[in-house]
Amino acid sequence: MVRVKNHEHVHSVVWDIVLTIITCWIFNLFVQYRQICSVNVMIGQQKYNFLKWLLLSFITCGIYHIYHEYIFSEDISKAMNQPDSNDGIICLLLSICGFSIVADAIQQDKINNYFENI
């Protein structure tokens, strides 16, 4: 496994939310890219691909993104040795209700905790 610098994957949740809102969700594309890269490092494989996520989310009018939020959160929990966590369900429900930005914030907080503790 490749050693990484912690700061490469630790980002401010508040700034992500603020910049996402200010840019009318355009910044969230960058957040998704960063999180995909971070989770791939966490799980030690190239399971997630930004272009695949973007294309399938567009083609399915966002339905793939809802699924992505669930499976993504599940993998974060597994990487943190918390397989019984309800984060996947929470992020799924938030995404269904249109609060994907909150799901992203939860995911980034977990990513931050993971990389701050290695």
CNS distance restraints for C-alpha pairs under 8 A (distance, minus, plus):
assign (resid   1 and name CA) (resid  44 and name CA) 6.64 0.50 0.50
assign (resid   4 and name CA) (resid   8 and name CA) 7.44 0.50 0.50
assign (resid   5 and name CA) (resid   9 and name CA) 7.81 0.50 0.50
assign (resid   6 and name CA) (resid  10 and name CA) 6.42 0.50 0.50
assign (resid   6 and name CA) (resid 115 and name CA) 5.35 0.50 0.50
assign (resid   6 and name CA) (resid 116 and name CA) 6.35 0.50 0.50
assign (resid   6 and name CA) (resid 118 and name CA) 7.85 0.50 0.50
assign (resid   7 and name CA) (resid  11 and name CA) 7.63 0.50 0.50
assign (resid   7 and name CA) (resid 115 and name CA) 7.96 0.50 0.50
assign (resid   9 and name CA) (resid  34 and name CA) 7.44 0.50 0.50
assign (resid   9 and name CA) (resid  35 and name CA) 7.86 0.50 0.50
assign (resid   9 and name CA) (resid  38 and name CA) 5.82 0.50 0.50
assign (resid   9 and name CA) (resid 111 and name CA) 7.24 0.50 0.50
assign (resid   9 and name CA) (resid 112 and name CA) 6.86 0.50 0.50
assign (resid   9 and name CA) (resid 115 and name CA) 6.82 0.50 0.50
assign (resid  10 and name CA) (resid 108 and name CA) 7.89 0.50 0.50
assign (resid  10 and name CA) (resid 111 and name CA) 7.00 0.50 0.50
assign (resid  10 and name CA) (resid 112 and name CA) 4.74 0.50 0.50
assign (resid  10 and name CA) (resid 115 and name CA) 6.72 0.50 0.50
assign (resid  10 and name CA) (resid 116 and name CA) 7.42 0.50 0.50
assign (resid  11 and name CA) (resid  16 and name CA) 7.85 0.50 0.50
assign (resid  11 and name CA) (resid 108 and name CA) 7.35 0.50 0.50
assign (resid  11 and name CA) (resid 112 and name CA) 6.82 0.50 0.50
assign (resid  12 and name CA) (resid  16 and name CA) 6.26 0.50 0.50
assign (resid  13 and name CA) (resid  17 and name CA) 6.32 0.50 0.50
assign (resid  13 and name CA) (resid 105 and name CA) 5.68 0.50 0.50
assign (resid  13 and name CA) (resid 108 and name CA) 6.46 0.50 0.50
assign (resid  13 and name CA) (resid 109 and name CA) 6.76 0.50 0.50
assign (resid  14 and name CA) (resid  18 and name CA) 6.16 0.50 0.50
assign (resid  15 and name CA) (resid  19 and name CA) 5.86 0.50 0.50
assign (resid  16 and name CA) (resid  20 and name CA) 5.93 0.50 0.50
assign (resid  16 and name CA) (resid  27 and name CA) 7.69 0.50 0.50
assign (resid  16 and name CA) (resid  28 and name CA) 7.52 0.50 0.50
assign (resid  16 and name CA) (resid  31 and name CA) 7.07 0.50 0.50
assign (resid  16 and name CA) (resid 105 and name CA) 7.87 0.50 0.50
assign (resid  17 and name CA) (resid  21 and name CA) 6.19 0.50 0.50
assign (resid  17 and name CA) (resid 101 and name CA) 6.97 0.50 0.50
assign (resid  17 and name CA) (resid 105 and name CA) 7.46 0.50 0.50
assign (resid  18 and name CA) (resid  22 and name CA) 6.11 0.50 0.50
assign (resid  19 and name CA) (resid  23 and name CA) 5.98 0.50 0.50
assign (resid  19 and name CA) (resid  27 and name CA) 6.20 0.50 0.50
assign (resid  20 and name CA) (resid  24 and name CA) 6.12 0.50 0.50
assign (resid  20 and name CA) (resid  25 and name CA) 4.59 0.50 0.50
assign (resid  20 and name CA) (resid  26 and name CA) 6.34 0.50 0.50
assign (resid  20 and name CA) (resid  27 and name CA) 4.79 0.50 0.50
assign (resid  20 and name CA) (resid  28 and name CA) 5.35 0.50 0.50
assign (resid  21 and name CA) (resid  25 and name CA) 5.75 0.50 0.50
assign (resid  23 and name CA) (resid  27 and name CA) 6.08 0.50 0.50
assign (resid  25 and name CA) (resid  29 and name CA) 7.44 0.50 0.50
assign (resid  26 and name CA) (resid  30 and name CA) 7.67 0.50 0.50
assign (resid  27 and name CA) (resid  31 and name CA) 6.49 0.50 0.50
assign (resid  28 and name CA) (resid  32 and name CA) 6.05 0.50 0.50
assign (resid  29 and name CA) (resid  33 and name CA) 6.29 0.50 0.50
assign (resid  30 and name CA) (resid  34 and name CA) 6.19 0.50 0.50
assign (resid  31 and name CA) (resid  35 and name CA) 6.08 0.50 0.50
assign (resid  32 and name CA) (resid  36 and name CA) 6.03 0.50 0.50
assign (resid  32 and name CA) (resid  50 and name CA) 7.41 0.50 0.50
assign (resid  32 and name CA) (resid 104 and name CA) 8.00 0.50 0.50
assign (resid  33 and name CA) (resid  37 and name CA) 6.32 0.50 0.50
assign (resid  33 and name CA) (resid  50 and name CA) 5.68 0.50 0.50
assign (resid  34 and name CA) (resid  38 and name CA) 6.15 0.50 0.50
assign (resid  35 and name CA) (resid  39 and name CA) 6.03 0.50 0.50
assign (resid  35 and name CA) (resid 108 and name CA) 7.07 0.50 0.50
assign (resid  35 and name CA) (resid 111 and name CA) 7.88 0.50 0.50
assign (resid  36 and name CA) (resid  40 and name CA) 6.14 0.50 0.50
assign (resid  36 and name CA) (resid  48 and name CA) 5.97 0.50 0.50
assign (resid  36 and name CA) (resid  49 and name CA) 6.83 0.50 0.50
assign (resid  36 and name CA) (resid  50 and name CA) 6.64 0.50 0.50
assign (resid  37 and name CA) (resid  41 and name CA) 6.47 0.50 0.50
assign (resid  37 and name CA) (resid  48 and name CA) 7.79 0.50 0.50
assign (resid  38 and name CA) (resid  42 and name CA) 6.24 0.50 0.50
assign (resid  38 and name CA) (resid 111 and name CA) 7.26 0.50 0.50
assign (resid  39 and name CA) (resid  43 and name CA) 6.11 0.50 0.50
assign (resid  39 and name CA) (resid  48 and name CA) 7.94 0.50 0.50
assign (resid  39 and name CA) (resid  72 and name CA) 7.89 0.50 0.50
assign (resid  39 and name CA) (resid  75 and name CA) 7.73 0.50 0.50
assign (resid  39 and name CA) (resid  76 and name CA) 6.69 0.50 0.50
assign (resid  39 and name CA) (resid 111 and name CA) 7.50 0.50 0.50
assign (resid  40 and name CA) (resid  44 and name CA) 5.87 0.50 0.50
assign (resid  40 and name CA) (resid  45 and name CA) 5.43 0.50 0.50
assign (resid  40 and name CA) (resid  46 and name CA) 5.27 0.50 0.50
assign (resid  40 and name CA) (resid  47 and name CA) 6.27 0.50 0.50
assign (resid  40 and name CA) (resid  48 and name CA) 6.46 0.50 0.50
assign (resid  41 and name CA) (resid  45 and name CA) 6.70 0.50 0.50
assign (resid  41 and name CA) (resid  46 and name CA) 7.86 0.50 0.50
assign (resid  42 and name CA) (resid  76 and name CA) 7.51 0.50 0.50
assign (resid  42 and name CA) (resid  79 and name CA) 6.08 0.50 0.50
assign (resid  43 and name CA) (resid  75 and name CA) 7.27 0.50 0.50
assign (resid  43 and name CA) (resid  76 and name CA) 7.83 0.50 0.50
assign (resid  43 and name CA) (resid  79 and name CA) 5.83 0.50 0.50
assign (resid  48 and name CA) (resid  52 and name CA) 7.94 0.50 0.50
assign (resid  48 and name CA) (resid  53 and name CA) 7.75 0.50 0.50
assign (resid  49 and name CA) (resid  53 and name CA) 6.20 0.50 0.50
assign (resid  50 and name CA) (resid  54 and name CA) 6.06 0.50 0.50
assign (resid  51 and name CA) (resid  55 and name CA) 5.98 0.50 0.50
assign (resid  52 and name CA) (resid  56 and name CA) 5.96 0.50 0.50
assign (resid  53 and name CA) (resid  57 and name CA) 5.84 0.50 0.50
assign (resid  53 and name CA) (resid  64 and name CA) 7.56 0.50 0.50
assign (resid  53 and name CA) (resid  65 and name CA) 7.14 0.50 0.50
assign (resid  53 and name CA) (resid  68 and name CA) 7.72 0.50 0.50
assign (resid  54 and name CA) (resid  58 and name CA) 6.12 0.50 0.50
assign (resid  55 and name CA) (resid  59 and name CA) 6.10 0.50 0.50
assign (resid  56 and name CA) (resid  60 and name CA) 5.95 0.50 0.50
assign (resid  56 and name CA) (resid  62 and name CA) 7.98 0.50 0.50
assign (resid  56 and name CA) (resid  64 and name CA) 6.01 0.50 0.50
assign (resid  56 and name CA) (resid  65 and name CA) 7.84 0.50 0.50
assign (resid  57 and name CA) (resid  61 and name CA) 5.91 0.50 0.50
assign (resid  57 and name CA) (resid  62 and name CA) 4.63 0.50 0.50
assign (resid  57 and name CA) (resid  63 and name CA) 6.37 0.50 0.50
assign (resid  57 and name CA) (resid  64 and name CA) 4.91 0.50 0.50
assign (resid  57 and name CA) (resid  65 and name CA) 5.25 0.50 0.50
assign (resid  58 and name CA) (resid  62 and name CA) 6.13 0.50 0.50
assign (resid  60 and name CA) (resid  64 and name CA) 6.10 0.50 0.50
assign (resid  62 and name CA) (resid  66 and name CA) 6.65 0.50 0.50
assign (resid  63 and name CA) (resid  67 and name CA) 6.66 0.50 0.50
assign (resid  64 and name CA) (resid  68 and name CA) 5.98 0.50 0.50
assign (resid  65 and name CA) (resid  69 and name CA) 6.11 0.50 0.50
assign (resid  66 and name CA) (resid  70 and name CA) 6.64 0.50 0.50
assign (resid  66 and name CA) (resid  92 and name CA) 6.10 0.50 0.50
assign (resid  66 and name CA) (resid  95 and name CA) 5.52 0.50 0.50
assign (resid  66 and name CA) (resid  96 and name CA) 6.45 0.50 0.50
assign (resid  67 and name CA) (resid  71 and name CA) 6.35 0.50 0.50
assign (resid  67 and name CA) (resid  92 and name CA) 7.06 0.50 0.50
assign (resid  68 and name CA) (resid  72 and name CA) 5.67 0.50 0.50
assign (resid  69 and name CA) (resid  73 and name CA) 6.08 0.50 0.50
assign (resid  69 and name CA) (resid  88 and name CA) 7.28 0.50 0.50
assign (resid  69 and name CA) (resid  91 and name CA) 6.01 0.50 0.50
assign (resid  69 and name CA) (resid  92 and name CA) 6.05 0.50 0.50
assign (resid  69 and name CA) (resid  95 and name CA) 7.19 0.50 0.50
assign (resid  69 and name CA) (resid 100 and name CA) 7.88 0.50 0.50
assign (resid  69 and name CA) (resid 103 and name CA) 7.25 0.50 0.50
assign (resid  69 and name CA) (resid 104 and name CA) 8.00 0.50 0.50
assign (resid  70 and name CA) (resid  74 and name CA) 6.29 0.50 0.50
assign (resid  70 and name CA) (resid  87 and name CA) 7.96 0.50 0.50
assign (resid  70 and name CA) (resid  88 and name CA) 4.54 0.50 0.50
assign (resid  70 and name CA) (resid  89 and name CA) 6.39 0.50 0.50
assign (resid  70 and name CA) (resid  91 and name CA) 5.86 0.50 0.50
assign (resid  70 and name CA) (resid  92 and name CA) 4.92 0.50 0.50
assign (resid  71 and name CA) (resid  75 and name CA) 6.26 0.50 0.50
assign (resid  71 and name CA) (resid  88 and name CA) 6.57 0.50 0.50
assign (resid  72 and name CA) (resid  76 and name CA) 6.31 0.50 0.50
assign (resid  72 and name CA) (resid  88 and name CA) 7.48 0.50 0.50
assign (resid  73 and name CA) (resid  77 and name CA) 6.20 0.50 0.50
assign (resid  73 and name CA) (resid  87 and name CA) 5.93 0.50 0.50
assign (resid  73 and name CA) (resid  88 and name CA) 4.74 0.50 0.50
assign (resid  73 and name CA) (resid  91 and name CA) 6.99 0.50 0.50
assign (resid  73 and name CA) (resid 107 and name CA) 6.47 0.50 0.50
assign (resid  74 and name CA) (resid  78 and name CA) 6.27 0.50 0.50
assign (resid  74 and name CA) (resid  83 and name CA) 7.51 0.50 0.50
assign (resid  74 and name CA) (resid  85 and name CA) 8.00 0.50 0.50
assign (resid  74 and name CA) (resid  87 and name CA) 6.84 0.50 0.50
assign (resid  74 and name CA) (resid  88 and name CA) 4.99 0.50 0.50
assign (resid  75 and name CA) (resid  79 and name CA) 6.10 0.50 0.50
assign (resid  76 and name CA) (resid  80 and name CA) 6.28 0.50 0.50
assign (resid  76 and name CA) (resid 107 and name CA) 7.50 0.50 0.50
assign (resid  76 and name CA) (resid 110 and name CA) 7.22 0.50 0.50
assign (resid  76 and name CA) (resid 111 and name CA) 7.33 0.50 0.50
assign (resid  77 and name CA) (resid  81 and name CA) 6.25 0.50 0.50
assign (resid  77 and name CA) (resid  82 and name CA) 4.92 0.50 0.50
assign (resid  77 and name CA) (resid  83 and name CA) 5.64 0.50 0.50
assign (resid  77 and name CA) (resid  84 and name CA) 7.98 0.50 0.50
assign (resid  77 and name CA) (resid  85 and name CA) 6.39 0.50 0.50
assign (resid  77 and name CA) (resid  87 and name CA) 7.30 0.50 0.50
assign (resid  78 and name CA) (resid  82 and name CA) 5.52 0.50 0.50
assign (resid  78 and name CA) (resid  83 and name CA) 4.96 0.50 0.50
assign (resid  80 and name CA) (resid 114 and name CA) 6.54 0.50 0.50
assign (resid  86 and name CA) (resid  90 and name CA) 6.16 0.50 0.50
assign (resid  87 and name CA) (resid  91 and name CA) 5.95 0.50 0.50
assign (resid  88 and name CA) (resid  92 and name CA) 6.03 0.50 0.50
assign (resid  89 and name CA) (resid  93 and name CA) 6.12 0.50 0.50
assign (resid  90 and name CA) (resid  94 and name CA) 6.13 0.50 0.50
assign (resid  90 and name CA) (resid 103 and name CA) 7.68 0.50 0.50
assign (resid  91 and name CA) (resid  95 and name CA) 6.01 0.50 0.50
assign (resid  91 and name CA) (resid 100 and name CA) 7.36 0.50 0.50
assign (resid  91 and name CA) (resid 102 and name CA) 7.91 0.50 0.50
assign (resid  91 and name CA) (resid 103 and name CA) 4.81 0.50 0.50
assign (resid  91 and name CA) (resid 106 and name CA) 7.93 0.50 0.50
assign (resid  92 and name CA) (resid  96 and name CA) 6.18 0.50 0.50
assign (resid  92 and name CA) (resid 103 and name CA) 7.94 0.50 0.50
assign (resid  93 and name CA) (resid  97 and name CA) 6.21 0.50 0.50
assign (resid  94 and name CA) (resid  98 and name CA) 6.29 0.50 0.50
assign (resid  94 and name CA) (resid  99 and name CA) 4.87 0.50 0.50
assign (resid  94 and name CA) (resid 100 and name CA) 5.95 0.50 0.50
assign (resid  94 and name CA) (resid 102 and name CA) 7.07 0.50 0.50
assign (resid  94 and name CA) (resid 103 and name CA) 6.23 0.50 0.50
assign (resid  95 and name CA) (resid  99 and name CA) 5.14 0.50 0.50
assign (resid  95 and name CA) (resid 100 and name CA) 4.46 0.50 0.50
assign (resid  95 and name CA) (resid 103 and name CA) 6.84 0.50 0.50
assign (resid  96 and name CA) (resid 100 and name CA) 7.98 0.50 0.50
assign (resid  99 and name CA) (resid 103 and name CA) 6.72 0.50 0.50
assign (resid 100 and name CA) (resid 104 and name CA) 6.07 0.50 0.50
assign (resid 101 and name CA) (resid 105 and name CA) 6.21 0.50 0.50
assign (resid 102 and name CA) (resid 106 and name CA) 6.27 0.50 0.50
assign (resid 103 and name CA) (resid 107 and name CA) 6.20 0.50 0.50
assign (resid 104 and name CA) (resid 108 and name CA) 6.03 0.50 0.50
assign (resid 105 and name CA) (resid 109 and name CA) 6.11 0.50 0.50
assign (resid 106 and name CA) (resid 110 and name CA) 6.34 0.50 0.50
assign (resid 107 and name CA) (resid 111 and name CA) 6.15 0.50 0.50
assign (resid 108 and name CA) (resid 112 and name CA) 5.98 0.50 0.50
assign (resid 109 and name CA) (resid 113 and name CA) 6.20 0.50 0.50
assign (resid 110 and name CA) (resid 114 and name CA) 6.16 0.50 0.50
assign (resid 111 and name CA) (resid 115 and name CA) 6.30 0.50 0.50
assign (resid 112 and name CA) (resid 116 and name CA) 5.93 0.50 0.50
assign (resid 113 and name CA) (resid 117 and name CA) 6.21 0.50 0.50
assign (resid 114 and name CA) (resid 118 and name CA) 6.63 0.50 0.50
